[in-house]
Amino acid sequence: MFGSKAIREENEKLKIENAELKEKNISMENIIANEEFLKNKYNLYLKNKENLLSANVIALDNNSLFVRFNINKGSKDGVKVGDIIVQGTVGDKENTYIKAVVGKVVEVGYNWSKVSSLVDSASNVSFNVVRTQSYGAINGQENNLLSGFMYKSDADVVVGDKLVTSGRGGVFPRNLYIGEVTEVKSSENNLEKKVSVKSPVDFTTLFRVFVLKGNGESNE
C-alpha cells in the first residue's frame, strides 16, 4: 500500500536532498542579493584597513528601523564612545570607494557597543552641500529618506546635490558621505528650507558595519 521499503527509503532520501538544495539556493540568493554590498565593504576595507574594524549588528532597540542598535565589538576591541560607524559605497569616480555614515557609538560594553544612527532624531548631524558648501543638519527620517534642514533659508541647495559631514561640533569628522538630495521644500513664509536625502545605507536591513577607529573618547 505504501510501496516497498526501498521505495520509501528512496523517497526520504530525495526529500532530504531537496531540502538541502533549497537551503543552498536560499544561501546563493542571499549572496547574490548582497554582492554589491560585499564588494563595497571589501574594497573600502582594502583602502582603509589600518583604521577600520568590521562588526556585526546583533540587536536593535524595539523598532523595525535601525534608529539605535548594538554591534558585537566593544572595549576589548578598542571601541570607544564617539567612534563613527560607516559602510562602504562607490564614489563618483570609477573604483573609488568612500565611507558612508551610518551613525556613532554612544555606549560601550566589554564585547558590545550601542550605536545611534543617522535616523535617530537626537543625532543632528551637521552637513555641507559639496557643490556650494552651504550648511545644514540631518534631524531624522521620513518615508525611508533622511530628513534635514538648511541653516539659512536662502541656502543654495538643489535636487541631486551631494551632502557630506561638515565636522562642525567635533562629533563627526569632515567629508564622510551622507547622501544625495532628492527633494527641497521651503516653508510658506520662506523662513525655513527642508531637504530629503537618500542615503546609500539601508537603515531597514543593517547587518554588517565598520567602526571608524580613532574618533572616540580616550580612556586615559
N, C-alpha and C positions, 0 to 999 in steps of 0.2 A: 504493500500500500504506500509506503514512504520511500520505496526504492531500496536498492541493496546498500549494504554498509559502505561499499566502495564509492557508490554514487553520493551518499550522504557526506562522506569524508571529503570527496572532491568538491562538493558544494560549499562546505565550510572553508576549505582552502581558498576557493575563489572569492568568498565573502571577505576573508582576511586580506587577500591580495588587492581586492577592490577598495577596501578601507585604506590600505597603505598608499595606493595610487591617489586616492582623494586627498590624503594628508600631504603627499608630495606636491600635488597640484596646487593646493592652498598655499603651501610654502613658496612655490615658484611664483605664484601670482603676487604674493606679498613682496618678494624680491624685485619683481618687475615694477610693481607699483612704487617702490621706494628707490628705484635705480637712480633717478636724478638726485634725490636727497643724499644717497650714499656716496655718489660721485662728488657732489659738492662738499660733503663732510670730509672725504678723504683728501681732496685737493686743498681745502683750507688747512687741514692738519699738516700737510706736507710743507706748506708755506709758512706756518706759524707754530710748529710743534714745540718750540722752546718755551712758549708761554700759554699753551692750551692744554686743558685737562678734560678728557672725554668723560661724560657722566650720563646715567640713565635716569629718566623720570620714574619715580616709584610710588608717588601718591599725590593727590590733589585735594584741595580744601572744599569738600562738599559742593562742588559746582561742576557742571559739564564742560565749562570753559576753563582753560588753564590760567585763571587770574593769579592764584598762588598755588605753588606745587613744591614737592620735595624731590631732591635728587639723591643719588646714592654715594655722594662724596662729601666728606666733612673735614674736621680739623686734622684728622690723621693723614689726610691727603694734602694739607696745606691750604684748604679753602678758608677764606675769611669773610666776615660781614662786609658788604660793599663790593665784593668781586662781581664782575659782569658776566652775564650768561649770553652766549651768542650761538648762531648757527651759520653754516656756510651757504653762500649764494653766489651766482655768477654776476660779475660786474658788466659794465657797458662794453668793455673790450674783450675779445675772444680770449679764453683761457685765463681770465683774471678772476680770481675767487676772493670775495670780500666777506667781512664779518657783518652779519645781520643781527641787530639787537633783539634779544628775547626778554631780558629783564636783569635784575640784580639780586644778589644774595642778601637776605635780611635777617637770617638766623642760622647759626651753625651748631651742629652736634658733633659727636665723635665720628660717626660714619654716615651722616646725612646733613643736608642743608635745605633751608626753605628759601624759595625764590619768589619775588614779587615781579610779575611780568608787565609788559607794556600796557596790557589791557586792564591793569589794576588802576582804578581812578586815583589812587593815592600816589602813583608814580610821578606824574607831572614831569615827563622827560622833555627838557628843552632841546629845540632843534634849530638848524639852519636850513634855509632853502638854498641848495647848491648853486643855482643859477644867479640868484640875486643877493644871497647872504642875509635875507630877511629872517627875523627871529620869530619863533612861536613855541608852543608846547603841546605835547600829546597828553590828554587827560582822561582817556577811557576808550571804550569800544562801542560800536553801534552797527548792527546789520553786518557782522563779520568783518568790519573795517575798523581801523584805528580812527579815533576822532580827536581833533585838536583845534587850536585857535591861534591866531596871529597876535603878537603883542601890540601891533599897530593896525588900525582899521584900514589904512591905505597901503598896507604892505603889498609888494609885487609878488604874487603867487598865482599860478595857473595850473590847470589840469595837465598832468604829465611831469611836473616838477619833481625832482628827487630831494628827499629830506635825509639829513644826517644829524647825529648828535652834535650839539654846539660846544659841549664842555663847560657850559656855564653852571656854576654852583658846585663843580667838582665831583658830582655824583657819577656821571658817565664821562669817559674820555671823549675827545673830539673825533669826529669823522667816522663814527660807526653808522652803518647804513640802517635807516628806519623803514623807508618805503617810498612809494610813488603816490602823488596826489591824484585822486580820482574825482573829487568834487570840491568846489569852492563856493561858499554861501556867505552873503553879507546880511546882517540884520536889517529890518525895515528902516531903521534910522541911520544905517551905515556906521554905527558905532562899534560894531564887532564883526570880525571876519572869521568864519569857521572853515575847517578843511576836513575832508575824509581821506584816509590814506590806506593804500593796500600794501601790507607787509608781505615779504616773501616767506615769512614764518606762518605756519598754520597753527593757530592757537587753539584748535579743537583736537589736534592729534599729535601733540608733542610726545616724543618718546626717547629721543637722544639729543643731547646738547653739549656745548663746550663751556667750561669755566675759563674765562679770560683772567689768568692769574696776574697778580701784581697791582691790582686796583683797590684791594680791600684794606681794612683797618689792621694795623700791626698789632701783634700780640705782645710785643715787648714793652 
